[in-house]
Amino acid sequence: MPDRHLTNRLAKIMPVFDWGRRYNREALGNDLVAAVIVTIMLIPQSLAYALLAGLPAETGIYASIAPIVLYAIFGTSRALAVGPVAVVSLMTAAAIGQLAEPGSAELLAAAITLAFMSGLILILLGVFKLGFLANFLSHPVIAGFITASGILIALSQLRHILGIPAGGANLPELVTSLLENLHRINPVTLVIGVSATAFLFWVRKGLLPLLLATGMNRTLAGVLAKAGPVAAVVITTFAAWAFGLGESHGVRVVGDVPQGLPPLTLPSFSPDLWSTLIGSAVLISIIGFVESVSVAQTLAARKRQRIVPDQELIGLGAANVGAAFTGGYPVTGGFARSVVNFDAGAETPAAGAYTAMGLMLAALLLTPLIYHLPQATLAATIIVAVLSLVDFSILKKTWDYSRADFAAVSATILLTLGFGVEIGVTAGVVLSILIHLYKSSRPHMAVVGRVPGTEHFRNVERHKVETDPTILTLRVDESLYFANARYLEDKIYDMVAARPGLEHFILMCPAVNEIDMSALESLEAINERLRALDVKFHLSEVKGPVMDRLNTSDFLHHITGKIYLSQHQAMGELATDTSHSASIP
């Protein structure tokens, strides 16, 4: 019994002790199949995303080994595949790009430090159960940011497709740089880049149906379809080697990639570097967590499983710390590879550990083979992957449903494109919070009356209801706090002033989950103002926790009216009192 109790406690900290107890041969087989497919997909992706981040190609492989294993131990999703992703790679490039020369040891040290800082932030958020903070970044804003980032990523890779020097952190800089260098296009590189891009687009849509049409087994066809990027890598690498394209035609290739396991590295603890990177580390942590949890929850729901968001923070934090100590850079759960992992039949996080083993073999055996791999092929891999993230339909959806959300999405897209990813995501966070404050600062309120023959009370503007000219009931559909307290006061004063024969005012509170100190002071002010007007102030349908808080104050001792359990009870009593008083001579 003590052993089981200890195991249960360990399982809360390290979920591997939960699913590991039920691991069997069937799960092993499914996990191994998924690992093979994801490994094939990850090799070219990892190399490509490292170059997107401005780092040596091998950094992507390193960032896909230890982080996957650590997430398998500490994470709660059965299918999430952790590693470098496009958006985080772009944010990493934006954070460290100005600190040192591309490919330098100083730049790599900054990336390692950024991963370590991001890991610490995520772990601290998980330990203190602060995962809810990510909720302040609304889904429409996230969608707008990812769409704009996808455009920036695709444009940033055009220089590799065209074989020209170009750069920039935002849309104006990228477009200007590309246009200024168009005369330097390398024709051979262009042929490789365009061919690889077209092939990968075709593989994504057309290869699987073609293989199935030949009668091939669906599982095998799926593996071959997912291996499309590997085929592009093999073919273009062989062509570059066989025809000496790097030396004779100036085609940029990956070059020397160290052969061996990830090195042991240490982050820098320079106060200057930390102060420079802290803002970026926070943003990368938030965006990475939101993206990862969204994917994990979607995949878990398909199998009626659940994830624990706060434990996910610890799992992702451990993965990033692991990246920092093994020569990697910030990582998170990737959408595409997680879906592939899920569809391939991954049963447990062990599939990720097996994927890490496959990548270790790749780091040991395959790196010499990619010396002649054209950077244009990796750029094509990135472009095809990120263009699937671009979704302008969010603009129409938000325009039709909520103009405030449309404004937030539009501003996020425009700011990200115009000023870069860090300003874009910061603006997204700020806009999400401002929209929430704006909406809750002007809560929906309704004057209500009784639906004839029932105990139900509804909005007088939407339903035919019964009302009493001496009683005014206002239902407020929002918690009361500092941002909307004054608005409530003004609304009530205006309503009361427009009804000279009013004797009772009832604040109906079925949707009020919280009343903070500012709102309490407003209720006290409303009570005194109505007292001066000889109007009694009542509350109805106040929730238990809210009543508990009100009971700790003096407000209930001074209220001029009563607290009613239901609106029906309030109207029954007050309407009787009114009719009785009206009959007295």
JOJOLIN-V351201 format. One record per residue. N is the residue number from 1. SS is DSSP state (h for helix, s for strand, l for the rest). PSI is psi in radians with two decimals (* if undefined). OMEGA is omega in degrees with one decimal (999 if undefined). Layout:
n=[N & N]
ss=[SS & SS]
psi=[PSI & PSI]
omega=[OMEGA & OMEGA]
This chain:
n=[1 & 2 & 3 & 4 & 5 & 6 & 7 & 8 & 9 & 10 & 11 & 12 & 13 & 14 & 15 & 16 & 17 & 18 & 19 & 20 & 21 & 22 & 23 & 24 & 25 & 26 & 27 & 28 & 29 & 30 & 31 & 32 & 33 & 34 & 35 & 36 & 37 & 38 & 39 & 40 & 41 & 42 & 43 & 44 & 45 & 46 & 47 & 48 & 49 & 50 & 51 & 52 & 53 & 54 & 55 & 56 & 57 & 58 & 59 & 60 & 61 & 62 & 63 & 64 & 65 & 66 & 67 & 68 & 69 & 70 & 71 & 72 & 73 & 74 & 75 & 76 & 77 & 78 & 79 & 80 & 81 & 82 & 83 & 84 & 85 & 86 & 87 & 88 & 89 & 90 & 91 & 92 & 93 & 94 & 95 & 96 & 97 & 98 & 99 & 100 & 101 & 102 & 103 & 104 & 105 & 106 & 107 & 108 & 109 & 110 & 111 & 112 & 113 & 114 & 115 & 116 & 117 & 118 & 119 & 120 & 121 & 122 & 123 & 124 & 125 & 126 & 127 & 128 & 129 & 130 & 131 & 132 & 133 & 134 & 135 & 136 & 137 & 138 & 139 & 140 & 141 & 142 & 143 & 144 & 145 & 146 & 147 & 148 & 149 & 150 & 151 & 152 & 153 & 154 & 155 & 156 & 157 & 158 & 159 & 160 & 161 & 162 & 163 & 164 & 165 & 166 & 167 & 168 & 169 & 170 & 171 & 172 & 173 & 174 & 175 & 176 & 177 & 178 & 179 & 180 & 181 & 182 & 183 & 184 & 185 & 186 & 187 & 188 & 189 & 190 & 191 & 192 & 193 & 194 & 195 & 196 & 197 & 198 & 199 & 200 & 201 & 202 & 203 & 204 & 205 & 206 & 207 & 208 & 209 & 210 & 211 & 212 & 213 & 214 & 215 & 216 & 217 & 218 & 219 & 220 & 221 & 222 & 223 & 224 & 225 & 226 & 227 & 228 & 229 & 230 & 231 & 232 & 233 & 234 & 235 & 236 & 237 & 238 & 239 & 240 & 241 & 242 & 243 & 244 & 245 & 246 & 247 & 248 & 249 & 250 & 251 & 252 & 253 & 254 & 255 & 256 & 257 & 258 & 259 & 260 & 261 & 262 & 263 & 264 & 265 & 266 & 267 & 268 & 269 & 270 & 271 & 272 & 273 & 274 & 275 & 276 & 277 & 278 & 279 & 280 & 281 & 282 & 283 & 284 & 285 & 286 & 287 & 288 & 289 & 290 & 291 & 292 & 293 & 294 & 295 & 296 & 297 & 298 & 299 & 300 & 301 & 302 & 303 & 304 & 305 & 306 & 307 & 308 & 309 & 310 & 311 & 312 & 313 & 314 & 315 & 316 & 317 & 318 & 319 & 320 & 321 & 322 & 323 & 324 & 325 & 326 & 327 & 328 & 329 & 330 & 331 & 332 & 333 & 334 & 335 & 336 & 337 & 338 & 339 & 340 & 341 & 342 & 343 & 344 & 345 & 346 & 347 & 348 & 349 & 350 & 351 & 352 & 353 & 354 & 355 & 356 & 357 & 358 & 359 & 360 & 361 & 362 & 363 & 364 & 365 & 366 & 367 & 368 & 369 & 370 & 371 & 372 & 373 & 374 & 375 & 376 & 377 & 378 & 379 & 380 & 381 & 382 & 383 & 384 & 385 & 386 & 387 & 388 & 389 & 390 & 391 & 392 & 393 & 394 & 395 & 396 & 397 & 398 & 399 & 400 & 401 & 402 & 403 & 404 & 405 & 406 & 407 & 408 & 409 & 410 & 411 & 412 & 413 & 414 & 415 & 416 & 417 & 418 & 419 & 420 & 421 & 422 & 423 & 424 & 425 & 426 & 427 & 428 & 429 & 430 & 431 & 432 & 433 & 434 & 435 & 436 & 437 & 438 & 439 & 440 & 441 & 442 & 443 & 444 & 445 & 446 & 447 & 448 & 449 & 450 & 451 & 452 & 453 & 454 & 455 & 456 & 457 & 458 & 459 & 460 & 461 & 462 & 463 & 464 & 465 & 466 & 467 & 468 & 469 & 470 & 471 & 472 & 473 & 474 & 475 & 476 & 477 & 478 & 479 & 480 & 481 & 482 & 483 & 484 & 485 & 486 & 487 & 488 & 489 & 490 & 491 & 492 & 493 & 494 & 495 & 496 & 497 & 498 & 499 & 500 & 501 & 502 & 503 & 504 & 505 & 506 & 507 & 508 & 509 & 510 & 511 & 512 & 513 & 514 & 515 & 516 & 517 & 518 & 519 & 520 & 521 & 522 & 523 & 524 & 525 & 526 & 527 & 528 & 529 & 530 & 531 & 532 & 533 & 534 & 535 & 536 & 537 & 538 & 539 & 540 & 541 & 542 & 543 & 544 & 545 & 546 & 547 & 548 & 549 & 550 & 551 & 552 & 553 & 554 & 555 & 556 & 557 & 558 & 559 & 560 & 561 & 562 & 563 & 564 & 565 & 566 & 567 & 568 & 569 & 570 & 571 & 572 & 573 & 574 & 575 & 576 & 577 & 578 & 579 & 580 & 581 & 582 & 583 & 584 & 585]
ss=[l & h & h & h & h & h & h & h & h & h & h & h & h & l & l & h & h & h & h & h & h & h & l & l & h & h & h & h & h & h & h & h & h & h & h & h & h & h & h & h & h & h & h & h & h & h & h & h & h & h & h & h & l & l & l & l & l & h & h & h & h & h & l & l & l & h & h & h & h & h & h & h & h & h & l & l & l & l & l & l & l & s & s & l & l & h & h & h & h & h & h & h & h & h & h & h & l & l & l & l & l & l & l & l & h & h & h & h & h & h & h & h & h & h & h & h & h & h & h & h & h & h & h & h & h & h & h & l & l & l & h & h & h & h & h & h & l & l & h & h & h & h & h & h & h & h & h & h & h & h & h & h & h & h & h & h & h & h & h & h & h & h & l & l & l & l & l & l & l & l & h & h & h & h & h & h & h & h & h & h & l & h & h & h & l & l & h & h & h & h & h & h & h & h & h & h & h & h & h & h & h & h & h & h & h & h & h & h & h & h & h & h & h & l & l & l & l & h & h & h & h & h & h & h & h & h & l & h & h & h & h & h & h & h & h & h & h & h & h & h & h & h & l & l & h & h & h & h & l & l & l & l & s & l & l & l & l & l & l & l & l & l & l & l & l & l & l & l & l & l & h & h & h & h & h & h & h & h & h & h & h & h & h & h & h & h & h & h & h & h & h & h & h & h & h & h & h & h & h & h & h & h & l & l & l & l & l & l & h & h & h & h & h & h & h & h & h & h & h & h & h & h & h & h & l & l & l & l & l & l & l & s & s & l & h & h & h & h & h & h & h & h & h & l & l & l & l & l & l & h & h & h & h & h & h & h & h & h & h & h & h & h & h & h & h & l & h & h & h & h & l & l & l & s & h & h & h & h & h & h & h & h & h & h & h & h & h & l & l & l & l & l & h & h & h & h & h & h & h & h & h & l & h & h & h & h & h & h & h & h & h & h & h & h & h & h & h & h & h & l & h & h & h & h & h & h & h & h & h & h & h & h & h & h & h & h & h & h & h & h & h & l & l & l & s & s & s & s & s & s & s & l & l & l & l & l & s & s & s & l & l & l & l & l & s & s & l & l & l & l & s & s & s & s & s & s & l & l & l & s & l & l & l & l & h & h & h & h & h & h & h & h & h & h & h & h & h & l & l & l & l & l & l & s & s & s & s & s & l & l & l & l & l & l & s & l & h & h & h & h & h & h & h & h & h & h & h & h & h & h & h & h & l & l & l & s & s & s & s & s & l & l & l & h & h & h & h & h & h & h & h & l & l & l & h & h & h & h & l & l & l & l & s & s & l & l & h & h & h & h & h & h & h & h & h & h & h & h & h & h & h & h & h & l & l]
psi=[-0.80 & -0.64 & -0.73 & -0.70 & -0.74 & -0.72 & -0.70 & -0.68 & -0.72 & -0.61 & -0.50 & -0.56 & -0.72 & 1.65 & -0.26 & -0.50 & -0.23 & -1.13 & -0.45 & -0.52 & -0.44 & 0.25 & 2.36 & -3.10 & -0.63 & -0.78 & -0.66 & -0.81 & -0.79 & -0.71 & -0.67 & -0.71 & -0.82 & -0.69 & -0.71 & -0.81 & -0.80 & -0.63 & -0.78 & -0.72 & -0.65 & -0.53 & -0.99 & -0.61 & -0.79 & -0.76 & -0.74 & -0.77 & -0.53 & -0.75 & -0.62 & -0.64 & -0.05 & 0.37 & 2.85 & 2.59 & -0.66 & -0.37 & -0.62 & -0.70 & -0.79 & -0.67 & -0.05 & 0.14 & -1.35 & -0.74 & -0.67 & -0.73 & -0.79 & -0.66 & -0.65 & -0.53 & -0.78 & -0.30 & 2.88 & -0.18 & 2.40 & -0.31 & -0.17 & 2.26 & 2.02 & 2.51 & -2.92 & 2.43 & 2.84 & -0.87 & -0.80 & -0.60 & -0.74 & -0.73 & -0.62 & -0.77 & -0.72 & -0.60 & -0.67 & -0.13 & -0.56 & 0.01 & -0.43 & 3.02 & 2.52 & 2.35 & -0.01 & 2.83 & -0.60 & -0.68 & -0.73 & -0.70 & -0.67 & -0.71 & -0.73 & -0.75 & -0.69 & -0.71 & -0.73 & -0.78 & -0.76 & -0.73 & -0.78 & -0.76 & -0.80 & -0.74 & -0.76 & -0.72 & -0.68 & -0.76 & -0.71 & 0.19 & 0.90 & 0.38 & -0.41 & -0.35 & -0.51 & -0.32 & -0.30 & -0.18 & 1.78 & 2.74 & -0.78 & -0.68 & -0.73 & -0.78 & -0.72 & -0.72 & -0.76 & -0.68 & -0.86 & -0.69 & -0.68 & -0.70 & -0.80 & -0.72 & -0.82 & -0.76 & -0.67 & -0.42 & -0.17 & -0.52 & -0.60 & -0.61 & -0.68 & -0.30 & 0.64 & 2.72 & 2.21 & 2.84 & -3.09 & 2.67 & -0.12 & 3.08 & -0.85 & -0.76 & -0.76 & -0.83 & -0.77 & -0.80 & -0.72 & -0.79 & -0.68 & -0.41 & 0.19 & -0.53 & -0.16 & 0.27 & 2.38 & 1.95 & -0.72 & -0.77 & -0.72 & -0.76 & -0.78 & -0.84 & -0.82 & -0.73 & -0.79 & -0.73 & -0.83 & -0.74 & -0.77 & -0.63 & -0.72 & -0.73 & -0.74 & -0.64 & -0.61 & -0.35 & -0.77 & -0.86 & -0.65 & -0.78 & -0.70 & -0.61 & -0.42 & -0.06 & 0.14 & 2.55 & 2.42 & -0.69 & -0.84 & -0.73 & -0.67 & -0.73 & -0.81 & -0.66 & -0.70 & -0.35 & 0.11 & -0.87 & -0.60 & -0.70 & -0.72 & -0.71 & -0.83 & -0.81 & -0.84 & -0.59 & -0.77 & -0.75 & -0.75 & -0.64 & -0.81 & -0.64 & 0.12 & 0.73 & -0.51 & -0.76 & -0.73 & -0.45 & 0.15 & 0.40 & 2.19 & 2.21 & 2.93 & -0.70 & -2.77 & 2.24 & 2.13 & 2.40 & 2.21 & 3.11 & 2.82 & 2.42 & 2.79 & 2.10 & 2.81 & 2.42 & 2.77 & 2.56 & 0.46 & 2.15 & -0.64 & -0.77 & -0.72 & -0.73 & -0.54 & -0.64 & -0.20 & -0.74 & -0.79 & -0.68 & -0.71 & -0.82 & -0.74 & -0.68 & -0.80 & -0.87 & -0.78 & -0.74 & -0.80 & -0.82 & -0.78 & -0.83 & -0.64 & -0.80 & -0.81 & -0.75 & -0.69 & -0.81 & -0.64 & -0.67 & -0.54 & -0.45 & 0.30 & 0.67 & 3.08 & 2.68 & 2.84 & 1.82 & -0.73 & -0.61 & -0.52 & -0.67 & -0.76 & -0.71 & -0.80 & -0.63 & -0.78 & -0.68 & -0.74 & -0.66 & -0.71 & -0.69 & -0.68 & -0.56 & 0.03 & 0.57 & 0.38 & -2.85 & 3.10 & 2.43 & 2.89 & -3.10 & 2.23 & 2.43 & -0.96 & -0.88 & -0.50 & -0.72 & -0.72 & -0.77 & -0.77 & -0.86 & -0.49 & -0.10 & 0.32 & 2.23 & -0.59 & 2.95 & -0.20 & -0.46 & -0.64 & -0.70 & -0.68 & -0.61 & -0.73 & -0.68 & -0.69 & -0.70 & -0.56 & -0.72 & -0.67 & -0.73 & -0.55 & -0.64 & -0.53 & -0.30 & -0.62 & -0.40 & -0.23 & 0.24 & -0.75 & 0.17 & 2.08 & 2.39 & -0.43 & -0.60 & -0.74 & -0.66 & -0.70 & -0.69 & -0.77 & -0.82 & -0.82 & -0.66 & -0.77 & -0.46 & -0.40 & -0.29 & -0.31 & 2.08 & 1.64 & -0.13 & -0.36 & -0.48 & -0.80 & -0.73 & -0.80 & -0.58 & -0.73 & -0.56 & -0.75 & 1.97 & -0.53 & -0.76 & -0.62 & -0.75 & -0.70 & -0.77 & -0.80 & -0.79 & -0.70 & -0.78 & -0.84 & -0.73 & -0.67 & -0.80 & -0.67 & -0.53 & -0.04 & 2.93 & -0.65 & -0.80 & -0.66 & -0.84 & -0.60 & -0.77 & -0.66 & -0.76 & -0.84 & -0.77 & -0.69 & -0.79 & -0.76 & -0.69 & -0.74 & -0.81 & -0.70 & -0.83 & -0.76 & -0.30 & -0.29 & 1.18 & 2.68 & 2.26 & 2.60 & 2.33 & 2.26 & 2.72 & 2.98 & 2.31 & 2.16 & 2.30 & 0.16 & 3.11 & 0.27 & 2.53 & 2.27 & 2.90 & 2.23 & -0.37 & -0.16 & -0.35 & 2.75 & 1.93 & 2.91 & 2.37 & 2.85 & 2.19 & -0.30 & -0.08 & 2.28 & 2.16 & 2.18 & 2.10 & 2.21 & 2.25 & 0.80 & 2.62 & 2.66 & 2.14 & -3.08 & -0.57 & -0.44 & 0.05 & -0.81 & -0.61 & -0.73 & -0.81 & -0.92 & -0.70 & -0.79 & -0.75 & -0.73 & -0.74 & -0.76 & -0.71 & -0.51 & -0.04 & 1.47 & -0.41 & 0.22 & 2.40 & -0.50 & 2.38 & 2.20 & 2.17 & 1.92 & 2.17 & 0.72 & -0.41 & 0.11 & 1.94 & -0.20 & 2.45 & 1.91 & -3.10 & -0.68 & -0.74 & -0.63 & -0.74 & -0.60 & -0.69 & -0.68 & -0.71 & -0.70 & -0.75 & -0.79 & -0.65 & -0.73 & -0.59 & -0.75 & -0.48 & 0.09 & 0.66 & 2.22 & 2.45 & 2.12 & 2.77 & 2.55 & 2.65 & 0.78 & 2.28 & 2.68 & -0.90 & -0.59 & -0.71 & -0.67 & -0.74 & -0.73 & -0.56 & -0.31 & -0.09 & 3.09 & -0.03 & -0.78 & -0.36 & -0.35 & -0.14 & 2.42 & -0.37 & -2.52 & 2.96 & 2.10 & 2.45 & -0.67 & 2.76 & -0.58 & -0.76 & -0.74 & -0.83 & -0.64 & -0.76 & -0.81 & -0.64 & -0.65 & -0.78 & -0.71 & -0.81 & -0.61 & -0.79 & -0.54 & -0.38 & -0.16 & 2.28 & *]
omega=[176.2 & -179.7 & 179.4 & 178.9 & 179.2 & 180.0 & 178.8 & 178.1 & 177.9 & -178.5 & 177.9 & 179.7 & -179.9 & -177.3 & 176.5 & 178.7 & 176.7 & -176.5 & -178.9 & -179.5 & -176.7 & -177.4 & -177.7 & -175.3 & 179.4 & 178.0 & 178.2 & 179.9 & 179.9 & -179.2 & -179.8 & 177.6 & 179.3 & -178.2 & 179.0 & -177.4 & -178.1 & 178.3 & 178.4 & -179.1 & -172.4 & -174.8 & 178.6 & 179.7 & -177.9 & 177.9 & -176.5 & -176.7 & 175.6 & 177.5 & 176.1 & 179.2 & -179.0 & -175.2 & 176.6 & -173.8 & -176.5 & 179.7 & 178.6 & 176.9 & -179.7 & -178.5 & -178.4 & -176.4 & -179.6 & 179.5 & 179.7 & -179.1 & -178.8 & 177.2 & 178.6 & -179.8 & -170.9 & -176.6 & -177.4 & 179.9 & 179.8 & -172.1 & -175.4 & 177.7 & -174.4 & 177.7 & 177.2 & 174.8 & -171.8 & -173.8 & 180.0 & 176.8 & 177.8 & 179.0 & 176.1 & 177.8 & 179.7 & -176.7 & -172.1 & -172.3 & -177.3 & -174.1 & -177.1 & 179.3 & 177.8 & 177.5 & -177.3 & 178.1 & 179.6 & 179.6 & 178.2 & 177.8 & 178.0 & 179.0 & 178.1 & 179.3 & 178.2 & 177.6 & 179.9 & 179.5 & 178.4 & 178.1 & 178.4 & -179.9 & -179.5 & 179.8 & 179.0 & 177.1 & 179.4 & -179.0 & -179.0 & 175.2 & -177.8 & -179.8 & -179.4 & -179.2 & 179.4 & 179.5 & 179.4 & 175.6 & -172.6 & -179.7 & 178.6 & 179.5 & 176.2 & 179.7 & 178.4 & 179.8 & -179.1 & 177.4 & 179.8 & 179.0 & 177.9 & 177.8 & -179.9 & -179.6 & -179.3 & 179.3 & -178.6 & -178.6 & 178.8 & 179.7 & 177.8 & 177.9 & -177.5 & -178.6 & -178.6 & 173.6 & 179.4 & 179.8 & -179.8 & -177.9 & -179.0 & -174.5 & 179.5 & -178.9 & -178.7 & -178.3 & 179.5 & -179.1 & 179.2 & -178.8 & -178.7 & -175.6 & -178.8 & -178.7 & -177.8 & -177.8 & 175.2 & -174.2 & -178.1 & 177.0 & 179.4 & 179.2 & 179.5 & -176.4 & -179.2 & -179.8 & 179.9 & 179.4 & 179.6 & 179.7 & -177.9 & 175.3 & 178.6 & 179.3 & -176.3 & -174.4 & -167.3 & -172.7 & -178.3 & 177.2 & -180.0 & 179.7 & 179.3 & 179.8 & 178.3 & -179.6 & -178.8 & 175.7 & -174.9 & -179.3 & 179.8 & 178.4 & 178.3 & 178.2 & -179.1 & 178.6 & 179.0 & -179.3 & -179.8 & 178.3 & 178.4 & 178.1 & 178.0 & 179.1 & -177.4 & -175.7 & -177.1 & 176.9 & 178.4 & 180.0 & -179.8 & 179.9 & -174.5 & -176.8 & 177.9 & -173.4 & 179.5 & -177.1 & -171.4 & -175.4 & 175.0 & 177.2 & -178.9 & -179.6 & -177.3 & 179.3 & -176.7 & 173.7 & -177.6 & -180.0 & 179.8 & -179.0 & 178.7 & -179.6 & 172.9 & -177.9 & 178.7 & 176.4 & 175.0 & 177.1 & 177.8 & 179.0 & -179.9 & -179.6 & -179.9 & 179.9 & 178.2 & -172.6 & -170.6 & 179.8 & 178.6 & 179.9 & 178.8 & -178.3 & 178.9 & 179.3 & -177.4 & -178.9 & 179.5 & -179.9 & -179.8 & -179.8 & -176.8 & -177.1 & 178.0 & 179.4 & -177.0 & -179.6 & 179.5 & -178.2 & 178.7 & -179.0 & -178.8 & 179.2 & 179.8 & 173.7 & 178.3 & 173.6 & 178.7 & -173.8 & -179.0 & 175.8 & 174.7 & 176.4 & -179.7 & 179.1 & 178.5 & 177.4 & 177.9 & 179.1 & -180.0 & 175.3 & 177.0 & 176.9 & -178.4 & -177.3 & 179.2 & 172.3 & -178.4 & 177.7 & -171.9 & -177.8 & 172.9 & 178.1 & -178.2 & -178.1 & -173.0 & -175.6 & 177.1 & 177.3 & 176.9 & 178.7 & -179.8 & -178.3 & 179.9 & 174.0 & 179.5 & -178.7 & -174.4 & 174.8 & 177.4 & 176.7 & 176.7 & 178.8 & 177.9 & 174.9 & 178.1 & 178.0 & 177.4 & 178.8 & 175.6 & 177.1 & 177.9 & 179.7 & -179.0 & -168.3 & -168.3 & -173.4 & 177.8 & -175.9 & -176.0 & 178.1 & -174.8 & 179.9 & -179.7 & 176.3 & 178.0 & 178.6 & 177.6 & 177.5 & 178.0 & 177.3 & -179.7 & -176.9 & -179.5 & -179.1 & -172.2 & -179.8 & 175.5 & 178.9 & -177.2 & -175.2 & 179.4 & 178.7 & 178.8 & 178.4 & 179.7 & -178.8 & -179.1 & 177.7 & -179.3 & -171.5 & -175.3 & -178.7 & 178.2 & 177.5 & 176.7 & 178.7 & -179.6 & 179.6 & -178.8 & -179.8 & 179.7 & 179.4 & -176.3 & -179.2 & 177.9 & 179.5 & -174.2 & -172.6 & 177.2 & -171.1 & -176.0 & 177.4 & 179.9 & -178.2 & 175.5 & 177.5 & 178.6 & 178.2 & -178.6 & -180.0 & 178.2 & -179.6 & -179.5 & 178.6 & 177.9 & -179.6 & -179.1 & -177.9 & -178.1 & 178.3 & 176.3 & -173.8 & 175.2 & 177.3 & -178.8 & 168.4 & -173.9 & 174.3 & -176.3 & 171.1 & -174.6 & 177.0 & -178.2 & 173.4 & -177.3 & 179.9 & -175.0 & -179.3 & -178.3 & -178.8 & -177.7 & -173.3 & 171.9 & -173.3 & 177.6 & 177.3 & 177.6 & -177.1 & -179.9 & -177.5 & 175.5 & 177.4 & 177.6 & 176.1 & 178.4 & -172.0 & -178.9 & 171.7 & -177.5 & 179.9 & -169.2 & -174.3 & -178.1 & -176.6 & -178.9 & 177.0 & 177.2 & 178.4 & -176.8 & -179.4 & -178.5 & -179.5 & 179.8 & -179.2 & -179.1 & -179.2 & -179.0 & -177.8 & -175.3 & -179.0 & -175.0 & 177.7 & -177.2 & 172.7 & -179.9 & 172.8 & -177.1 & -166.8 & -178.1 & -177.9 & -178.2 & -179.3 & -175.8 & 170.9 & -178.3 & -173.1 & 179.4 & 179.3 & 177.1 & 178.2 & 176.2 & 177.1 & 177.1 & 178.7 & 177.8 & 179.4 & -178.6 & 179.3 & 178.3 & 176.0 & 180.0 & 179.3 & -179.6 & 175.5 & -179.4 & -176.9 & -179.1 & 172.0 & 175.4 & 176.1 & 177.3 & -178.7 & -176.6 & -180.0 & 178.1 & 176.8 & 178.3 & 179.1 & -179.4 & -179.8 & 178.1 & -179.0 & 177.6 & -172.7 & -176.1 & 178.0 & -174.9 & -177.6 & -175.4 & -179.5 & -175.8 & 173.5 & -177.0 & 179.9 & -179.5 & 176.8 & 177.7 & 178.6 & -179.1 & -178.2 & 178.4 & -177.9 & -175.5 & 178.2 & 177.2 & 179.5 & -176.8 & -178.7 & 179.7 & -178.5 & 179.7 & -178.0 & -179.6 & -178.2 & 999]
